[in-house]
Amino acid sequence: MSVTDEEIHRLLSECLPGRDPDTRSTVLGAGSDDLGIGRRYLEALVEGGWMVPTWPVAHGGRDADDDLAVRIGTALGGYEGADLYPYGVGLSLVGPVLLERGTSEQQARWLRAIADGSEIWCQMFSEPDAGSDLANVGMRADRDGDGWILGGSKVWTSRGAYSRWGMCLARTDPGAAKHRGLTMFAVDMDAEGVEVRTLDQMNGDRHFSEVFVSGVRVPDTDRIGDLGSGWAIALQTLALERASLGSRSFGGGDAPEAGLPPWLQDWRAAGHMSDPVRRQEAMRTYVLHRVNQLTAARAASVASVGSGPAGSGAKLRSVAVFKARAYLGKDLTGAAGMLVESPGHLEFLTAPSMSIRGGTDEVQRNILGERVLGLPPEPRLDKDVPWRDLLRGG
Ligand SMILES: Cc1cc2nc3c(=O)[nH]c(=O)nc-3n(C[C@H](O)[C@H](O)[C@H](O)COP(=O)(O)OP(=O)(O)OC[C@H]3O[C@@H](n4cnc5c(N)ncnc54)[C@H](O)[C@@H]3O)c2cc1C
């Protein structure tokens, strides 16, 4: 359905207040566990299908093409926003995967609840022995009549403590090579046998968790995709995650008319820009920020980027900007920066995690080296060996 930019603004202004340039939202949920802000935002947008415009109307979207979706995304930048971190796995990862691979029953059951924020999802991929080497996942899923019995443990499960569903990578065939014996499931986080233990992060957040899964029954109707297609789905999900992390600057000021980003305005207001050396450092960070924004905008107009290796480059760039800004921001505050209540302290303590979450910087560079630059691949001696015969620690 075609709609002009003026019409988009008219309709959005009916459901959202205008953006207050002085508002500073949290980033990636850091420092806030408030689920209500995001839920109210999604509830306001779901009837118009504004949050996930390319999804079908029946599932909370508006059947938009990519061009319209980009225009809507740009227009949304002019209105009051919300840190949608708690809802990110559902909106950016699970939703697109279900649209492509879910059954129509699964789509009807889960998509609308993702779009309106009533059900939160987490991503249960990493394990103590499966991080960068994700294909080493040891969570077992054994056939049990018309369902599966899952057992094992996950770690670093962001949003685990308040999620309704977990997208869980599990091993259905230990006799197959490690990439081939995996299948994806939706795990009901309220099911008996699921235990979530939160972990304290160095920035004070308790967003991620260990998840212990003991004899949890999952009906076959909650298997996502074909048996044995877990690795392909994991790769698709990770590419979507990188593209999502890489598509934002995390510093605000993404709307084209927004002018200087809020963090630079704050630095100027605090008088830091009157020192020529500081100003030069700030400008270097601003240039990184702008290049990242423009590259992200260009990538957003190329539909294939969302599922391709180029997302690794986008993720590396936005991580570099986030860290440069957080570290310079701390530096600018001088001795006062040693106080925990100093401005930007939370971002400073969150910055190192940016190089780890969604795949480490080193792993992103491996992907770029192999899949974009065509460099020789890393030696992989375990590729064709049955997973159960591989040497493992513990
Ligand atoms: C804030 C945060 C949130 C997270 N949220 C989630 C989540 O919701 N769900 C989830 O499943 N996981 C999550 N993770 C886990 C994250 O995906 C892993 O931490 C990450 O993939 C790295 O795995 P690892 O910690 O086991 O480190 P390892 O894989 O053990 O890596 C250790 C070091 O070795 C390097 N290294 C490893 N292999 C190679 C290689 N082949 N080439 C070069 N260097 C290499 C790494 O770059 C790293 O520096 C989260 C992590 C963080 C920090």
The ligand as an ORCA input file, in Angstrom:
! r2SCAN-3c Opt
* xyz 0 1
  C      26.606     -8.483     26.666
  C      26.544     -9.848     26.057
  C      25.320    -10.366     25.690
  C      25.245    -11.653     25.114
  N      24.000    -12.140     24.813
  C      23.896    -13.395     24.314
  C      22.603    -13.968     24.056
  O      21.565    -13.333     24.272
  N      22.526    -15.220     23.597
  C      23.642    -15.959     23.343
  O      23.492    -17.101     22.899
  N      24.890    -15.462     23.582
  C      25.034    -14.205     24.064
  N      26.284    -13.674     24.326
  C      27.453    -14.523     24.129
  C      28.352    -14.118     22.984
  O      27.760    -14.435     21.736
  C      29.677    -14.861     23.180
  O      30.256    -14.364     24.376
  C      30.618    -14.661     22.030
  O      30.166    -15.323     20.882
  C      32.048    -15.166     22.361
  O      32.017    -16.446     22.877
  P      32.806    -16.802     24.224
  O      32.403    -15.818     25.274
  O      32.601    -18.252     24.511
  O      34.339    -16.520     23.912
  P      35.316    -17.490     23.117
  O      34.651    -18.009     21.906
  O      35.888    -18.479     24.065
  O      36.452    -16.466     22.664
  C      37.518    -16.053     23.536
  C      38.460    -15.173     22.723
  O      39.044    -15.926     21.643
  C      38.822    -15.289     20.390
  N      38.565    -16.292     19.353
  C      37.782    -17.389     19.451
  N      37.761    -18.061     18.274
  C      38.534    -17.352     17.409
  C      38.896    -17.533     16.047
  N      38.451    -18.563     15.345
  N      39.707    -16.594     15.481
  C      40.177    -15.529     16.204
  N      39.882    -15.330     17.510
  C      39.056    -16.219     18.100
  C      37.565    -14.445     20.611
  O      37.509    -13.373     19.697
  C      37.752    -13.977     22.057
  O      38.594    -12.851     22.093
  C      26.414    -12.403     24.906
  C      27.665    -11.862     25.261
  C      27.728    -10.613     25.838
  C      29.078    -10.061     26.232
*
